[in-house]
């Protein structure tokens, strides 16, 4: 499943191993592939928070669907 974060970012939810906030304007996504990560920067803190919540919601939905 793909998820759009902001205007320019698209993430494949099936490949995410972990996600964390690394600052008020950044999110770091660690992928299942070793040494693969991506840092996404946002212009506004509320955009970063909304994107983080969307990723968490979608990961939760994926987890429930796999059970």
Secondary structure as the mmCIF struct_conf table of DSSP 4:
data_model
#
loop_
_struct_conf.conf_type_id
_struct_conf.id
_struct_conf.beg_label_comp_id
_struct_conf.beg_label_asym_id
_struct_conf.beg_label_seq_id
_struct_conf.end_label_comp_id
_struct_conf.end_label_asym_id
_struct_conf.end_label_seq_id
STRN STRN1 UNK A 2 UNK A 5
TURN_TY1_P TURN_TY1_P1 UNK A 6 UNK A 8
STRN STRN2 UNK A 9 UNK A 12
HELX_RH_3T_P HELX_RH_3T_P1 UNK A 13 UNK A 15
STRN STRN3 UNK A 16 UNK A 23
TURN_TY1_P TURN_TY1_P2 UNK A 24 UNK A 25
STRN STRN4 UNK A 26 UNK A 31
BEND BEND1 UNK A 32 UNK A 33
TURN_TY1_P TURN_TY1_P3 UNK A 34 UNK A 35
STRN STRN5 UNK A 37 UNK A 41
BEND BEND2 UNK A 43 UNK A 44
HELX_RH_AL_P HELX_RH_AL_P1 UNK A 45 UNK A 66
#
